[in-house]
């Protein structure tokens, strides 16, 4: 599988850029603000969730890279 891969939750309030089999960036909308989180996974349950993201298991859907990048450029929140 090639990286990055882009996914979103069905409700569109969390966007994901999966950069490796164990790493991703999440953009999460809370109110009108977007927050950026970076994850490096090590625990098995988290790795299984990432596999669900990659295989587009409900509630994850494919996301267009342009949409993710557009929102990411607009965020002014620091990485947490």
PDB file with one MODEL, atoms N, CA, C and O in Angstrom:
MODEL        1
ATOM      1  N   UNK A   1       0.836  -1.181   0.000  1.00  0.00           N
ATOM      2  CA  UNK A   1       0.000   0.000   0.000  1.00  0.00           C
ATOM      3  C   UNK A   1       0.882   1.246   0.000  1.00  0.00           C
ATOM      4  O   UNK A   1       1.902   1.310   0.685  1.00  0.00           O
ATOM      5  N   UNK A   2       0.466   2.213  -0.774  1.00  0.00           N
ATOM      6  CA  UNK A   2       1.210   3.468  -0.845  1.00  0.00           C
ATOM      7  C   UNK A   2       0.674   4.462   0.172  1.00  0.00           C
ATOM      8  O   UNK A   2      -0.520   4.494   0.469  1.00  0.00           O
ATOM      9  N   UNK A   3       1.574   5.265   0.693  1.00  0.00           N
ATOM     10  CA  UNK A   3       1.198   6.306   1.648  1.00  0.00           C
ATOM     11  C   UNK A   3       1.618   7.654   1.088  1.00  0.00           C
ATOM     12  O   UNK A   3       2.595   7.722   0.343  1.00  0.00           O
ATOM     13  N   UNK A   4       0.916   8.724   1.419  1.00  0.00           N
ATOM     14  CA  UNK A   4      -0.163   8.799   2.387  1.00  0.00           C
ATOM     15  C   UNK A   4      -1.512   8.347   1.811  1.00  0.00           C
ATOM     16  O   UNK A   4      -1.745   8.384   0.603  1.00  0.00           O
ATOM     17  N   UNK A   5      -2.383   7.921   2.726  1.00  0.00           N
ATOM     18  CA  UNK A   5      -3.778   7.596   2.443  1.00  0.00           C
ATOM     19  C   UNK A   5      -4.631   8.584   3.231  1.00  0.00           C
ATOM     20  O   UNK A   5      -4.225   9.030   4.304  1.00  0.00           O
ATOM     21  N   UNK A   6      -5.789   8.923   2.720  1.00  0.00           N
ATOM     22  CA  UNK A   6      -6.650   9.903   3.369  1.00  0.00           C
ATOM     23  C   UNK A   6      -8.012   9.288   3.674  1.00  0.00           C
ATOM     24  O   UNK A   6      -8.620   8.640   2.822  1.00  0.00           O
ATOM     25  N   UNK A   7      -8.482   9.504   4.909  1.00  0.00           N
ATOM     26  CA  UNK A   7      -9.773   8.989   5.345  1.00  0.00           C
ATOM     27  C   UNK A   7     -10.495  10.061   6.158  1.00  0.00           C
ATOM     28  O   UNK A   7      -9.895  11.047   6.587  1.00  0.00           O
ATOM     29  N   UNK A   8     -11.790   9.848   6.359  1.00  0.00           N
ATOM     30  CA  UNK A   8     -12.586  10.723   7.212  1.00  0.00           C
ATOM     31  C   UNK A   8     -13.635   9.889   7.919  1.00  0.00           C
ATOM     32  O   UNK A   8     -13.966   8.784   7.490  1.00  0.00           O
ATOM     33  N   UNK A   9     -14.160  10.443   9.023  1.00  0.00           N
ATOM     34  CA  UNK A   9     -15.316   9.827   9.660  1.00  0.00           C
ATOM     35  C   UNK A   9     -16.550  10.177   8.856  1.00  0.00           C
ATOM     36  O   UNK A   9     -16.563  11.180   8.144  1.00  0.00           O
ATOM     37  N   UNK A  10     -17.579   9.368   8.960  1.00  0.00           N
ATOM     38  CA  UNK A  10     -18.824   9.608   8.222  1.00  0.00           C
ATOM     39  C   UNK A  10     -19.378  11.007   8.447  1.00  0.00           C
ATOM     40  O   UNK A  10     -19.922  11.616   7.526  1.00  0.00           O
ATOM     41  N   UNK A  11     -19.241  11.525   9.683  1.00  0.00           N
ATOM     42  CA  UNK A  11     -19.800  12.848   9.985  1.00  0.00           C
ATOM     43  C   UNK A  11     -18.921  13.996   9.487  1.00  0.00           C
ATOM     44  O   UNK A  11     -19.334  15.153   9.562  1.00  0.00           O
ATOM     45  N   UNK A  12     -17.722  13.706   8.982  1.00  0.00           N
ATOM     46  CA  UNK A  12     -16.847  14.734   8.418  1.00  0.00           C
ATOM     47  C   UNK A  12     -16.137  15.599   9.442  1.00  0.00           C
ATOM     48  O   UNK A  12     -15.488  16.576   9.068  1.00  0.00           O
ATOM     49  N   UNK A  13     -16.239  15.273  10.718  1.00  0.00           N
ATOM     50  CA  UNK A  13     -15.624  16.109  11.758  1.00  0.00           C
ATOM     51  C   UNK A  13     -14.217  15.654  12.143  1.00  0.00           C
ATOM     52  O   UNK A  13     -13.538  16.332  12.914  1.00  0.00           O
ATOM     53  N   UNK A  14     -13.781  14.528  11.619  1.00  0.00           N
ATOM     54  CA  UNK A  14     -12.406  14.069  11.803  1.00  0.00           C
ATOM     55  C   UNK A  14     -11.875  13.635  10.452  1.00  0.00           C
ATOM     56  O   UNK A  14     -12.473  12.807   9.765  1.00  0.00           O
ATOM     57  N   UNK A  15     -10.731  14.213  10.083  1.00  0.00           N
ATOM     58  CA  UNK A  15     -10.059  13.902   8.823  1.00  0.00           C
ATOM     59  C   UNK A  15      -8.703  13.303   9.154  1.00  0.00           C
ATOM     60  O   UNK A  15      -8.061  13.711  10.122  1.00  0.00           O
ATOM     61  N   UNK A  16      -8.263  12.334   8.354  1.00  0.00           N
ATOM     62  CA  UNK A  16      -7.034  11.617   8.654  1.00  0.00           C
ATOM     63  C   UNK A  16      -6.111  11.575   7.439  1.00  0.00           C
ATOM     64  O   UNK A  16      -6.543  11.355   6.307  1.00  0.00           O
ATOM     65  N   UNK A  17      -4.831  11.793   7.715  1.00  0.00           N
ATOM     66  CA  UNK A  17      -3.784  11.569   6.719  1.00  0.00           C
ATOM     67  C   UNK A  17      -2.912  10.459   7.296  1.00  0.00           C
ATOM     68  O   UNK A  17      -2.176  10.678   8.259  1.00  0.00           O
ATOM     69  N   UNK A  18      -2.994   9.277   6.710  1.00  0.00           N
ATOM     70  CA  UNK A  18      -2.239   8.127   7.194  1.00  0.00           C
ATOM     71  C   UNK A  18      -0.915   8.127   6.451  1.00  0.00           C
ATOM     72  O   UNK A  18      -0.870   7.961   5.232  1.00  0.00           O
ATOM     73  N   UNK A  19       0.163   8.316   7.202  1.00  0.00           N
ATOM     74  CA  UNK A  19       1.478   8.515   6.593  1.00  0.00           C
ATOM     75  C   UNK A  19       2.334   7.253   6.579  1.00  0.00           C
ATOM     76  O   UNK A  19       3.323   7.181   5.850  1.00  0.00           O
ATOM     77  N   UNK A  20       1.957   6.254   7.385  1.00  0.00           N
ATOM     78  CA  UNK A  20       2.692   4.992   7.468  1.00  0.00           C
ATOM     79  C   UNK A  20       1.778   3.966   8.135  1.00  0.00           C
ATOM     80  O   UNK A  20       0.727   4.339   8.656  1.00  0.00           O
ATOM     81  N   UNK A  21       2.148   2.692   8.132  1.00  0.00           N
ATOM     82  CA  UNK A  21       1.289   1.687   8.763  1.00  0.00           C
ATOM     83  C   UNK A  21       1.065   1.904  10.258  1.00  0.00           C
ATOM     84  O   UNK A  21       0.184   1.281  10.850  1.00  0.00           O
ATOM     85  N   UNK A  22       1.857   2.784  10.869  1.00  0.00           N
ATOM     86  CA  UNK A  22       1.712   3.036  12.305  1.00  0.00           C
ATOM     87  C   UNK A  22       1.701   4.526  12.661  1.00  0.00           C
ATOM     88  O   UNK A  22       1.957   4.887  13.810  1.00  0.00           O
ATOM     89  N   UNK A  23       1.404   5.395  11.684  1.00  0.00           N
ATOM     90  CA  UNK A  23       1.409   6.839  11.930  1.00  0.00           C
ATOM     91  C   UNK A  23       0.287   7.523  11.153  1.00  0.00           C
ATOM     92  O   UNK A  23      -0.008   7.166  10.013  1.00  0.00           O
ATOM     93  N   UNK A  24      -0.335   8.519  11.799  1.00  0.00           N
ATOM     94  CA  UNK A  24      -1.304   9.336  11.083  1.00  0.00           C
ATOM     95  C   UNK A  24      -1.456  10.694  11.737  1.00  0.00           C
ATOM     96  O   UNK A  24      -1.084  10.892  12.893  1.00  0.00           O
ATOM     97  N   UNK A  25      -2.007  11.620  10.978  1.00  0.00           N
ATOM     98  CA  UNK A  25      -2.340  12.962  11.439  1.00  0.00           C
ATOM     99  C   UNK A  25      -3.854  13.063  11.411  1.00  0.00           C
ATOM    100  O   UNK A  25      -4.495  12.670  10.436  1.00  0.00           O
ATOM    101  N   UNK A  26      -4.421  13.592  12.489  1.00  0.00           N
ATOM    102  CA  UNK A  26      -5.866  13.790  12.558  1.00  0.00           C
ATOM    103  C   UNK A  26      -6.176  15.272  12.642  1.00  0.00           C
ATOM    104  O   UNK A  26      -5.563  16.000  13.423  1.00  0.00           O
ATOM    105  N   UNK A  27      -7.123  15.714  11.842  1.00  0.00           N
ATOM    106  CA  UNK A  27      -7.700  17.046  11.958  1.00  0.00           C
ATOM    107  C   UNK A  27      -9.088  16.844  12.541  1.00  0.00           C
ATOM    108  O   UNK A  27      -9.927  16.165  11.949  1.00  0.00           O
ATOM    109  N   UNK A  28      -9.324  17.435  13.701  1.00  0.00           N
ATOM    110  CA  UNK A  28     -10.604  17.243  14.377  1.00  0.00           C
ATOM    111  C   UNK A  28     -11.301  18.582  14.522  1.00  0.00           C
ATOM    112  O   UNK A  28     -10.722  19.546  15.022  1.00  0.00           O
ATOM    113  N   UNK A  29     -12.562  18.633  14.076  1.00  0.00           N
ATOM    114  CA  UNK A  29     -13.356  19.855  14.172  1.00  0.00           C
ATOM    115  C   UNK A  29     -14.126  19.852  15.486  1.00  0.00           C
ATOM    116  O   UNK A  29     -14.880  18.926  15.787  1.00  0.00           O
ATOM    117  N   UNK A  30     -13.915  20.919  16.261  1.00  0.00           N
ATOM    118  CA  UNK A  30     -14.672  21.135  17.489  1.00  0.00           C
ATOM    119  C   UNK A  30     -15.231  22.547  17.386  1.00  0.00           C
ATOM    120  O   UNK A  30     -14.490  23.529  17.416  1.00  0.00           O
ATOM    121  N   UNK A  31     -16.555  22.629  17.263  1.00  0.00           N
ATOM    122  CA  UNK A  31     -17.179  23.926  16.993  1.00  0.00           C
ATOM    123  C   UNK A  31     -16.743  24.399  15.617  1.00  0.00           C
ATOM    124  O   UNK A  31     -16.874  23.668  14.635  1.00  0.00           O
ATOM    125  N   UNK A  32     -16.229  25.608  15.543  1.00  0.00           N
ATOM    126  CA  UNK A  32     -15.756  26.133  14.253  1.00  0.00           C
ATOM    127  C   UNK A  32     -14.240  26.026  14.122  1.00  0.00           C
ATOM    128  O   UNK A  32     -13.673  26.483  13.129  1.00  0.00           O
ATOM    129  N   UNK A  33     -13.582  25.433  15.106  1.00  0.00           N
ATOM    130  CA  UNK A  33     -12.117  25.311  15.097  1.00  0.00           C
ATOM    131  C   UNK A  33     -11.684  23.904  14.705  1.00  0.00           C
ATOM    132  O   UNK A  33     -12.374  22.923  14.982  1.00  0.00           O
ATOM    133  N   UNK A  34     -10.532  23.828  14.057  1.00  0.00           N
ATOM    134  CA  UNK A  34      -9.916  22.556  13.707  1.00  0.00           C
ATOM    135  C   UNK A  34      -8.652  22.392  14.539  1.00  0.00           C
ATOM    136  O   UNK A  34      -7.864  23.328  14.675  1.00  0.00           O
ATOM    137  N   UNK A  35      -8.463  21.208  15.090  1.00  0.00           N
ATOM    138  CA  UNK A  35      -7.288  20.901  15.891  1.00  0.00           C
ATOM    139  C   UNK A  35      -6.488  19.801  15.204  1.00  0.00           C
ATOM    140  O   UNK A  35      -7.061  18.895  14.599  1.00  0.00           O
ATOM    141  N   UNK A  36      -5.155  19.881  15.298  1.00  0.00           N
ATOM    142  CA  UNK A  36      -4.260  18.936  14.644  1.00  0.00           C
ATOM    143  C   UNK A  36      -3.613  18.049  15.700  1.00  0.00           C
ATOM    144  O   UNK A  36      -3.072  18.535  16.693  1.00  0.00           O
ATOM    145  N   UNK A  37      -3.677  16.737  15.469  1.00  0.00           N
ATOM    146  CA  UNK A  37      -3.054  15.762  16.362  1.00  0.00           C
ATOM    147  C   UNK A  37      -2.197  14.823  15.522  1.00  0.00           C
ATOM    148  O   UNK A  37      -2.604  14.408  14.437  1.00  0.00           O
ATOM    149  N   UNK A  38      -1.016  14.492  16.024  1.00  0.00           N
ATOM    150  CA  UNK A  38      -0.126  13.558  15.353  1.00  0.00           C
ATOM    151  C   UNK A  38       0.019  12.313  16.222  1.00  0.00           C
ATOM    152  O   UNK A  38       0.270  12.411  17.423  1.00  0.00           O
ATOM    153  N   UNK A  39      -0.141  11.143  15.609  1.00  0.00           N
ATOM    154  CA  UNK A  39      -0.100   9.882  16.345  1.00  0.00           C
ATOM    155  C   UNK A  39       0.967   8.957  15.777  1.00  0.00           C
ATOM    156  O   UNK A  39       1.098   8.813  14.562  1.00  0.00           O
ATOM    157  N   UNK A  40       1.729   8.330  16.674  1.00  0.00           N
ATOM    158  CA  UNK A  40       2.632   7.231  16.341  1.00  0.00           C
ATOM    159  C   UNK A  40       2.178   6.052  17.193  1.00  0.00           C
ATOM    160  O   UNK A  40       2.322   6.066  18.416  1.00  0.00           O
ATOM    161  N   UNK A  41       1.639   5.052  16.551  1.00  0.00           N
ATOM    162  CA  UNK A  41       0.977   3.953  17.256  1.00  0.00           C
ATOM    163  C   UNK A  41       1.952   2.843  17.615  1.00  0.00           C
ATOM    164  O   UNK A  41       2.864   2.514  16.856  1.00  0.00           O
ATOM    165  N   UNK A  42       1.733   2.275  18.800  1.00  0.00           N
ATOM    166  CA  UNK A  42       2.532   1.138  19.245  1.00  0.00           C
ATOM    167  C   UNK A  42       1.663   0.032  19.817  1.00  0.00           C
ATOM    168  O   UNK A  42       2.047  -1.137  19.783  1.00  0.00           O
ATOM    169  N   UNK A  43       0.503   0.385  20.342  1.00  0.00           N
ATOM    170  CA  UNK A  43      -0.344  -0.611  20.982  1.00  0.00           C
ATOM    171  C   UNK A  43      -1.225  -1.303  19.941  1.00  0.00           C
ATOM    172  O   UNK A  43      -1.713  -0.676  19.000  1.00  0.00           O
ATOM    173  N   UNK A  44      -1.413  -2.595  20.132  1.00  0.00           N
ATOM    174  CA  UNK A  44      -2.130  -3.417  19.176  1.00  0.00           C
ATOM    175  C   UNK A  44      -3.548  -2.919  18.866  1.00  0.00           C
ATOM    176  O   UNK A  44      -3.920  -2.884  17.693  1.00  0.00           O
ATOM    177  N   UNK A  45      -4.359  -2.532  19.865  1.00  0.00           N
ATOM    178  CA  UNK A  45      -5.711  -2.047  19.541  1.00  0.00           C
ATOM    179  C   UNK A  45      -5.694  -0.801  18.640  1.00  0.00           C
ATOM    180  O   UNK A  45      -6.556  -0.640  17.776  1.00  0.00           O
ATOM    181  N   UNK A  46      -4.718   0.064  18.850  1.00  0.00           N
ATOM    182  CA  UNK A  46      -4.602   1.258  18.006  1.00  0.00           C
ATOM    183  C   UNK A  46      -4.208   0.885  16.577  1.00  0.00           C
ATOM    184  O   UNK A  46      -4.696   1.479  15.616  1.00  0.00           O
ATOM    185  N   UNK A  47      -3.331  -0.094  16.447  1.00  0.00           N
ATOM    186  CA  UNK A  47      -2.927  -0.551  15.114  1.00  0.00           C
ATOM    187  C   UNK A  47      -4.100  -1.206  14.383  1.00  0.00           C
ATOM    188  O   UNK A  47      -4.229  -1.071  13.166  1.00  0.00           O
ATOM    189  N   UNK A  48      -4.955  -1.914  15.126  1.00  0.00           N
ATOM    190  CA  UNK A  48      -6.152  -2.508  14.514  1.00  0.00           C
ATOM    191  C   UNK A  48      -7.098  -1.423  14.019  1.00  0.00           C
ATOM    192  O   UNK A  48      -7.678  -1.550  12.940  1.00  0.00           O
ATOM    193  N   UNK A  49      -7.257  -0.361  14.795  1.00  0.00           N
ATOM    194  CA  UNK A  49      -8.114   0.757  14.373  1.00  0.00           C
ATOM    195  C   UNK A  49      -7.564   1.395  13.103  1.00  0.00           C
ATOM    196  O   UNK A  49      -8.328   1.758  12.209  1.00  0.00           O
ATOM    197  N   UNK A  50      -6.250   1.532  13.022  1.00  0.00           N
ATOM    198  CA  UNK A  50      -5.646   2.089  11.809  1.00  0.00           C
ATOM    199  C   UNK A  50      -5.900   1.172  10.617  1.00  0.00           C
ATOM    200  O   UNK A  50      -6.116   1.655   9.506  1.00  0.00           O
ATOM    201  N   UNK A  51      -5.878  -0.138  10.829  1.00  0.00           N
ATOM    202  CA  UNK A  51      -6.201  -1.069   9.749  1.00  0.00           C
ATOM    203  C   UNK A  51      -7.651  -0.899   9.298  1.00  0.00           C
ATOM    204  O   UNK A  51      -7.946  -0.994   8.106  1.00  0.00           O
ATOM    205  N   UNK A  52      -8.561  -0.646  10.250  1.00  0.00           N
ATOM    206  CA  UNK A  52      -9.954  -0.361   9.901  1.00  0.00           C
ATOM    207  C   UNK A  52     -10.054   0.897   9.051  1.00  0.00           C
ATOM    208  O   UNK A  52     -10.844   0.962   8.109  1.00  0.00           O
ATOM    209  N   UNK A  53      -9.249   1.889   9.389  1.00  0.00           N
ATOM    210  CA  UNK A  53      -9.234   3.128   8.601  1.00  0.00           C
ATOM    211  C   UNK A  53      -8.800   2.828   7.163  1.00  0.00           C
ATOM    212  O   UNK A  53      -9.437   3.260   6.202  1.00  0.00           O
ATOM    213  N   UNK A  54      -7.719   2.090   7.042  1.00  0.00           N
ATOM    214  CA  UNK A  54      -7.173   1.800   5.712  1.00  0.00           C
ATOM    215  C   UNK A  54      -8.131   0.965   4.864  1.00  0.00           C
ATOM    216  O   UNK A  54      -8.190   1.131   3.646  1.00  0.00           O
ATOM    217  N   UNK A  55      -8.879   0.071   5.506  1.00  0.00           N
ATOM    218  CA  UNK A  55      -9.797  -0.776   4.748  1.00  0.00           C
ATOM    219  C   UNK A  55     -11.193  -0.166   4.626  1.00  0.00           C
ATOM    220  O   UNK A  55     -12.116  -0.803   4.118  1.00  0.00           O
ATOM    221  N   UNK A  56     -11.338   1.077   5.097  1.00  0.00           N
ATOM    222  CA  UNK A  56     -12.608   1.827   5.004  1.00  0.00           C
ATOM    223  C   UNK A  56     -13.761   1.109   5.691  1.00  0.00           C
ATOM    224  O   UNK A  56     -14.884   1.105   5.185  1.00  0.00           O
ATOM    225  N   UNK A  57     -13.487   0.503   6.838  1.00  0.00           N
ATOM    226  CA  UNK A  57     -14.547  -0.089   7.649  1.00  0.00           C
ATOM    227  C   UNK A  57     -15.386   1.051   8.227  1.00  0.00           C
ATOM    228  O   UNK A  57     -14.858   2.116   8.545  1.00  0.00           O
ATOM    229  N   UNK A  58     -16.689   0.824   8.361  1.00  0.00           N
ATOM    230  CA  UNK A  58     -17.575   1.826   8.954  1.00  0.00           C
ATOM    231  C   UNK A  58     -17.028   2.178  10.328  1.00  0.00           C
ATOM    232  O   UNK A  58     -16.748   1.259  11.097  1.00  0.00           O
ATOM    233  N   UNK A  59     -16.856   3.431  10.687  1.00  0.00           N
ATOM    234  CA  UNK A  59     -17.398   4.672  10.131  1.00  0.00           C
ATOM    235  C   UNK A  59     -16.410   5.440   9.254  1.00  0.00           C
ATOM    236  O   UNK A  59     -16.594   6.641   9.053  1.00  0.00           O
ATOM    237  N   UNK A  60     -15.360   4.788   8.720  1.00  0.00           N
ATOM    238  CA  UNK A  60     -14.346   5.488   7.935  1.00  0.00           C
ATOM    239  C   UNK A  60     -14.679   5.457   6.449  1.00  0.00           C
ATOM    240  O   UNK A  60     -15.190   4.466   5.928  1.00  0.00           O
ATOM    241  N   UNK A  61     -14.373   6.579   5.776  1.00  0.00           N
ATOM    242  CA  UNK A  61     -14.602   6.724   4.338  1.00  0.00           C
ATOM    243  C   UNK A  61     -13.359   7.321   3.692  1.00  0.00           C
ATOM    244  O   UNK A  61     -12.553   7.969   4.359  1.00  0.00           O
ATOM    245  N   UNK A  62     -13.212   7.101   2.400  1.00  0.00           N
ATOM    246  CA  UNK A  62     -12.105   7.687   1.642  1.00  0.00           C
ATOM    247  C   UNK A  62     -12.285   9.197   1.579  1.00  0.00           C
ATOM    248  O   UNK A  62     -13.402   9.696   1.444  1.00  0.00           O
ATOM    249  N   UNK A  63     -11.183   9.910   1.679  1.00  0.00           N
ATOM    250  CA  UNK A  63     -11.179  11.368   1.646  1.00  0.00           C
ATOM    251  C   UNK A  63     -10.249  11.828   0.538  1.00  0.00           C
ATOM    252  O   UNK A  63      -9.206  11.217   0.307  1.00  0.00           O
ATOM    253  N   UNK A  64     -10.614  12.889  -0.139  1.00  0.00           N
ATOM    254  CA  UNK A  64      -9.776  13.485  -1.165  1.00  0.00           C
ATOM    255  C   UNK A  64      -8.617  14.231  -0.507  1.00  0.00           C
ATOM    256  O   UNK A  64      -8.825  14.992   0.438  1.00  0.00           O
ATOM    257  N   UNK A  65      -7.407  14.017  -0.999  1.00  0.00           N
ATOM    258  CA  UNK A  65      -6.221  14.665  -0.429  1.00  0.00           C
ATOM    259  C   UNK A  65      -6.333  16.186  -0.471  1.00  0.00           C
ATOM    260  O   UNK A  65      -5.877  16.864   0.450  1.00  0.00           O
ATOM    261  N   UNK A  66      -6.929  16.724  -1.520  1.00  0.00           N
ATOM    262  CA  UNK A  66      -7.061  18.179  -1.638  1.00  0.00           C
ATOM    263  C   UNK A  66      -7.898  18.749  -0.500  1.00  0.00           C
ATOM    264  O   UNK A  66      -7.581  19.814   0.029  1.00  0.00           O
ATOM    265  N   UNK A  67      -8.958  18.051  -0.123  1.00  0.00           N
ATOM    266  CA  UNK A  67      -9.814  18.522   0.973  1.00  0.00           C
ATOM    267  C   UNK A  67      -9.036  18.536   2.291  1.00  0.00           C
ATOM    268  O   UNK A  67      -9.091  19.513   3.039  1.00  0.00           O
ATOM    269  N   UNK A  68      -8.313  17.449   2.573  1.00  0.00           N
ATOM    270  CA  UNK A  68      -7.506  17.391   3.792  1.00  0.00           C
ATOM    271  C   UNK A  68      -6.495  18.531   3.806  1.00  0.00           C
ATOM    272  O   UNK A  68      -6.387  19.252   4.798  1.00  0.00           O
ATOM    273  N   UNK A  69      -5.760  18.697   2.721  1.00  0.00           N
ATOM    274  CA  UNK A  69      -4.719  19.728   2.665  1.00  0.00           C
ATOM    275  C   UNK A  69      -5.298  21.131   2.797  1.00  0.00           C
ATOM    276  O   UNK A  69      -4.679  21.998   3.413  1.00  0.00           O
ATOM    277  N   UNK A  70      -6.468  21.361   2.233  1.00  0.00           N
ATOM    278  CA  UNK A  70      -7.124  22.668   2.331  1.00  0.00           C
ATOM    279  C   UNK A  70      -7.441  22.992   3.795  1.00  0.00           C
ATOM    280  O   UNK A  70      -7.154  24.094   4.264  1.00  0.00           O
ATOM    281  N   UNK A  71      -8.026  22.046   4.506  1.00  0.00           N
ATOM    282  CA  UNK A  71      -8.361  22.252   5.917  1.00  0.00           C
ATOM    283  C   UNK A  71      -7.074  22.381   6.743  1.00  0.00           C
ATOM    284  O   UNK A  71      -6.982  23.237   7.623  1.00  0.00           O
ATOM    285  N   UNK A  72      -6.089  21.534   6.457  1.00  0.00           N
ATOM    286  CA  UNK A  72      -4.835  21.551   7.214  1.00  0.00           C
ATOM    287  C   UNK A  72      -4.125  22.898   7.079  1.00  0.00           C
ATOM    288  O   UNK A  72      -3.544  23.383   8.050  1.00  0.00           O
ATOM    289  N   UNK A  73      -4.161  23.497   5.918  1.00  0.00           N
ATOM    290  CA  UNK A  73      -3.533  24.806   5.715  1.00  0.00           C
ATOM    291  C   UNK A  73      -4.239  25.903   6.481  1.00  0.00           C
ATOM    292  O   UNK A  73      -3.618  26.906   6.830  1.00  0.00           O
ATOM    293  N   UNK A  74      -5.528  25.736   6.751  1.00  0.00           N
ATOM    294  CA  UNK A  74      -6.294  26.750   7.457  1.00  0.00           C
ATOM    295  C   UNK A  74      -6.189  26.647   8.965  1.00  0.00           C
ATOM    296  O   UNK A  74      -6.571  27.581   9.670  1.00  0.00           O
ATOM    297  N   UNK A  75      -5.682  25.535   9.480  1.00  0.00           N
ATOM    298  CA  UNK A  75      -5.604  25.372  10.926  1.00  0.00           C
ATOM    299  C   UNK A  75      -4.488  26.233  11.481  1.00  0.00           C
ATOM    300  O   UNK A  75      -3.395  26.309  10.921  1.00  0.00           O
ATOM    301  N   UNK A  76      -4.788  26.871  12.581  1.00  0.00           N
ATOM    302  CA  UNK A  76      -3.780  27.686  13.253  1.00  0.00           C
ATOM    303  C   UNK A  76      -3.447  27.096  14.608  1.00  0.00           C
ATOM    304  O   UNK A  76      -2.691  27.682  15.383  1.00  0.00           O
ATOM    305  N   UNK A  77      -4.009  25.941  14.890  1.00  0.00           N
ATOM    306  CA  UNK A  77      -3.776  25.302  16.180  1.00  0.00           C
ATOM    307  C   UNK A  77      -2.438  24.572  16.152  1.00  0.00           C
ATOM    308  O   UNK A  77      -2.092  23.963  15.140  1.00  0.00           O
ATOM    309  N   UNK A  78      -1.688  24.624  17.236  1.00  0.00           N
ATOM    310  CA  UNK A  78      -0.422  23.876  17.305  1.00  0.00           C
ATOM    311  C   UNK A  78      -0.684  22.390  17.430  1.00  0.00           C
ATOM    312  O   UNK A  78      -1.759  21.974  17.862  1.00  0.00           O
ATOM    313  N   UNK A  79       0.309  21.584  17.048  1.00  0.00           N
ATOM    314  CA  UNK A  79       0.211  20.140  17.244  1.00  0.00           C
ATOM    315  C   UNK A  79       0.133  19.839  18.721  1.00  0.00           C
ATOM    316  O   UNK A  79       0.816  20.467  19.531  1.00  0.00           O
ATOM    317  N   UNK A  80      -0.696  18.881  19.071  1.00  0.00           N
ATOM    318  CA  UNK A  80      -0.851  18.482  20.481  1.00  0.00           C
ATOM    319  C   UNK A  80      -0.396  17.058  20.623  1.00  0.00           C
ATOM    320  O   UNK A  80      -0.434  16.504  21.722  1.00  0.00           O
TER     321      UNK A  80
ENDMDL
END
